[in-house]
Amino acid sequence: MTRLTIDAEYLANTLKKALSIPSPTSYTDTIVHFVTNELASFGLSVELTRRGAIRAVRPGGTPRGARALVSHVDTLGAQVKYLKENGRLSVVPIGFWSARFAEGARCTVFTEKGGYRGTILPLKASGHTFNEEIDRLPIGWDHVELRVDARVRNAADLARHGFEVGDIIAIDPQPEFLDNGFIVSRHLDNKAGVAVMLAALKALTDTGAETPVDTHWLFTISEEVGVGASSVLTPDVASLVAIDNGTTAPGQNSDEFGVTISTADQTGPFDFHLTKKLTELCRANEIRYQKDVFRYYRSDSASAIVAGADVRTALITFGIDASHGYERIHIHALRSLAELVTAYVQSPVEITRDFQHTAGITGFTHQPTEDAVSESPADFEPDQRKGRRRERV
């Protein structure tokens, strides 16, 4: 087996630190500094794009056919739409999330003069005033407002305090790390993916593990608005594995334990061969896994492909309950993902033709066909090893 032991304490502590840093899309400078410092502690040189997407390359046997792993540091949030005459702020979401989960959220509004605390409330918040109308108010961003914790009674007061249209609003994560391994918080998408990548990198560094090709450790800053990995890949990258959340919900096969391998999302199927390789690595390393298809979901891999990157893509996830709401995950899934990452980056390159941007048909891949299926008596004999999964909850 090639999977490495993951420092679960480091993983959890890194996640706690990342969650404590507000980073709604477009307000990611602080989290970029944090991740950059962590990467530097592993001896890696870090490159940033103009806006702050991160790339750190861990050298391998060759730079050709490099492998890339990607998570995003940005989260959901909100933005000031206009200053209301009642001294409240009208808000719109950053990213796609329901105003149902915004109601009652504590938050920080970042103005040019500094940050102000506040609460997002329904327009009719007081039962003593509105009686049963509080339960009849529709759900939506037009039906909430932000109450600022400052002496403001009208739009002019707000303006004097420095509030402006467009100010960024960071929603408090309110994390809880339970003794039974469950983690409940906002913004686990995708601070947990960031922690997984850093924990895997720590394991590789601590053991001095060697890889057949360079590995690019990428952290993007605008995935929640669909841009993601559109401008951080270099031409020598042949495969891209995104690490993000998998939705556990009725009709889905994701799980809060083990690795959930996505075979497709709303942009279509992921690369057949790369997904198959990751599945086989789970089996070979006794890493619990399941597969799923996501219907209303896209990740950094999609933005890379749309931007024109000719790379094989795959998506491996930690199961998350109530995604883009008040989310819950388990440390078992995060540790399993980090183990899979260490096994993947150490594994041999099987499609060496990918070292070239383009080539002839020689060495091109084959997918199973009906003609390739054969049966033998061994096919019908039970294998006691099949289906065995390591449980370390």
N, C-alpha and C positions, 0 to 999 in steps of 0.2 A: 504493500500500500504506500502511496505517496503523499497522502494528506498529512498535514502537520498539526501539532497540538496548538490550540488557540488559547491565548491568555484572556479568559473570559472576564477577569476583573478589569483589565485594560479596556476591553471592548465596551463594557458597561460604563466605565468612567468617562471614556471618550464620548459616548453617546450623551451622557449627562452634560458634559461641557458644551457639546455642539448644540444641544437643546436650549442651553442658557443664553445662546447668542441669537438675537433677533436677526432673521435674514429673509424677509419676503422678497420676492423677485424684484430686482433693481436696487435693493438695499443690502448688498451682500459683501461689502468691503471687509467688515470685521470677521465674518466667517472665513473669507478667503485668507486673511492673515493667519487665522487659527490653523487651518488645514495646511497652509504652506509651512508653518513652523513645525508641525508634526512630521511632514514629509522630510524636512531638513534634518530632523532628529534621527532619521534613518539613513542619513548620508546621501540623500538624493538632491540633485540640482533641480530647481523648479523654474518653469517658464510660465508666464501669464500672458494671455491675450490682452488686448487693449482694455477690455471691459472686465477682465478678471477670471476667465475660465482658466483652470489649472492643468498643467501637464508636467508630470515627472516621469522620467524614463529610467527603469532599472535595467542595466545592461545584461544581456544574455549571450548566447553563443554567436549570434549574428543579428544585425539590425534588420535584415531582410525578413519579410513575412512577419513583422512584429505583431504581438497580441496587445489589445487594449481592453482595459476594464473602466467602466464609467458609472459614477453616481452623480447626483446633483445636490448642491448645497442650498439652493433656494427653496423657499416654502410658500405656501399660500399666505395671503394677507389681505389688505384692503387699502383704499385710497380715498382721500377726501374729494367728493364730487362738487359740493358747494357749501357755503356758510349759511345756515338757516337763521331766520329772524328770531327764532326762539332761543338762540344761543347754543343750539346743537349743531352737529355736523352731519350732512348727508354723505353716505359712503357707497362705494362700489367695490366689488371683490377684485382681488388680484388672483388669477387662476380660477378654476371652476370648483366652487363649493357652495353649499346651501346656506342661505340666511338663517335657516333653522338652527344651525350650529353656531351662528354668530350671536344669536340672542343670548345675552348674559355674559358674553366674553369680556374679560378684562384685557386691556390693550395699552399700547403706547403710540402716541401720534408724534412723529418726528417732524418738527418744524425747523426752519433755519436758525431759530433762537434756542432750540433745544427740544427735549422730549417732554410731553405731557401725558399723564395717565388718564384713562377714561374707561367707559363701559359702553358696549353696544347694547341698546335696549329696543324693544318693540315701541312703536309710536304710542301705543296705549299700554303702559307698563304697570300702572297702579290699579289693583283690584278694588281698593277703597274709593277710587274715583270713577272707574269705568265699569265696575261690577262684572257681569258676564261677557261684556264686550271684549275683555282681554283674551277670551278663548275663541272669539269669532274673527279676530283680526287675521287677514290672509298672511301667508308666509311668502317672503320675497324681500329683495334688497330695497324696494320702494317702501317697505313697511317697517324699517328699522332706522335708528339714528344713533349717533355717538354722543354720549354725555361726557363732556370734558370736566376733569376735576380741577377747575379754576373758576374764578369769579367772573363769569361771563353770562350776560342776560340777553344779548342780541348779537347780530352779525357784526356790528361795529366793535363790540367788546372782543369778539373772536379775532378780528383783524388787528386790533391793538396788541393782542397777545402774540401775534405773529402767525396765526393760522392762515393758510392759503389753500386754494384749490390745487389738488395734486399731491398734498402731503401724504407720505407713506405711513401706513398703520400696521404695526406688528402685533399679532395676537399672542397672548400669553400661552405657553405650551402646557403649564400645570402638570408636570410629569410626576408619576409615581412608579417606583421600582419596588415590586413586591418580593417578599422572601421566597415565594413559590416560582419565581422566574418570569412572571408576567410583568410587562411594562405597559403602562397606560399614559398616553400623552397626546397632545396635538403635535403635528409636524414630525412624527416618526417617518413619514414620507417627506424627505428621504434622508433625514439625519441618521437613521439606522443604517442605511446603505453606506453612508460615508464612514460610519464606525466599523462596519464589516470590512471595508476595503483597507482601512488603516490597521485593523487587527490582523488581517491576512498578511499585510506587508511587514508588520512587526514579526510575525512568525517566520517569514522568509529571511528577514534580516538576522534574527536571533540565531537561526540555524545555519546561516551562510548558504542557503539553498541556491543551486544553479538552475538556470532555465535555458532551454535550447535556443530561444530567440529573445530579443528585447521585449520587455513588457512596459506598456504605457499606462500610467495611473492618472486617469482623467476625472476632473470634478467640474461640472458645468454650473452655470449661474442663472439660467433662464428656462429650465425644463418645464416649469409649471405653466408657462405661457406658450409652450410649443416650440421654442427655439432650440434649447438644449445643446446637443453636440454638433451643431451645424457648422462650427468654425474652429474646432479644436483638434481635429484629426490631421495627422501628417500622411503623405502618400505611401510611406513604408508600412503602414498598419494594414494587415490583411484580414483581421477578425476583431470584432467588437462585442464584448459581453457586457450588457447593461445589468446593473444591480438595483432593484427597486422593490416596490411592494406588490404582493399578490392579494387579490381581494377575496376574503373568506365571506361568503354570503350564499343564500339559497340559489341553487343552480350553478354554483361554482365548485371546483374541485380543489381549490387552494386550502392550505392548512396552516395553523399557527405553529406547527412543529415540522422540523425538517426543511428541505429545500422544495420550493414550488417552481418547477420549470415551465415557463410559458411556451407553448408551441405556436401561438398566434395572438395578435391583438387586432385592433380595428384597422391597422394598415396592412394586415395580411400575415401569412405564415412566416416564421423565422427560418433561418438557413437550416436545411435538413441535416447536413453533415455536422455542423457545429452543435446543434441541439442534441443530435445523437451521441456525439462525443461526450458532452456534459452528462447525459443520462448514463452512459457506460461508466464514467468516472464515479458517479454516485454508487452504482452497483459494485464496482471493483473495490471501492473504499468503504463500503458498508455505511454510506450516508443515506439516511432516510430521505425519500423524495416522493413527489407526486407531480403530475402534469396538469395543466389547465389551459383554457382558451379565454382570453379577455375580450369582451365585445366593445366596451366603451373606455378604451385605454390606449395610450401611446406613451413611449418612453424616449430616452435619449437616442436609442438606436434608430427610431423612426426619423428623427430630425437629421441624423447623419445621412441616412439614405436619401431623404428628400433633397438634401443639400448637394447630392451628387457623389457621395463617397461610395466607391466600389469595394465594399467590405462584407464579409460574412457577419451576420448578426445573430445574437441570441439574447434571451432575457431570463435571468434567474432571480427569484424573489423570496422574500420572507412573507409568510401569510399575515395579513393584517385585517382585523375586524373594524368595521365602520370607517373605511378609508375616506380621507378628506373630511372627517368629522373628529370625534374624540376617539382616537385610535387605540387599538390594543394589539400587542405582539408578544412573543415569548423569546427569551434568550436562547432557547434551544435552536430556533430557526436561524438566528443570527450567527451562532457558533457553527451550525451546519453549513451555512453559506460561506463563511470564512474558510472552513476546511475545504470545501469544493474549489474555491479560488486557488488555494495553495496547490491542490492536486492538479488543477487545470494548467497553471502557468509552468509547472514542472514537467508536464506530460510531453511526449515526443510529438513533433510536427508530422502529421500523416499526409497532408496534401502539400508537398513541396513545390508543386506548380504555382502555388499562391505566392511564392517568393517573387514572381514576376507580375507586373501589372497586367500584361496580356501575353498570351502564348498560343501555340497551336493546340490541336486536339490531344496530342500525346500527353499522357498524365492527367487528363481531365477526369473528373470524378464519375462514378457510376452510382445510380440509385437502384434499389431492389425492383425487379420486374416479376411478373407472373411466371415467366420462364425459369427464374432463378429459384423458385420454391421447390424443394424436394422433401420427401418424407422418408423416414427410416424408423425401424422399431424404437430406436432411442428417443425419437420425438415424443413417444407416448409413455415413456417411463418417468415417474416422478423424480424430480431433483429436490432433495431436501434443502439445498442451499438457496433455491430460488425464493424470492419474496421475503427473505430474512432482512430485517431492518434493525439497525442499532437504536435502542431506546435509551436516551440519557436525559430524561426530563428532570 
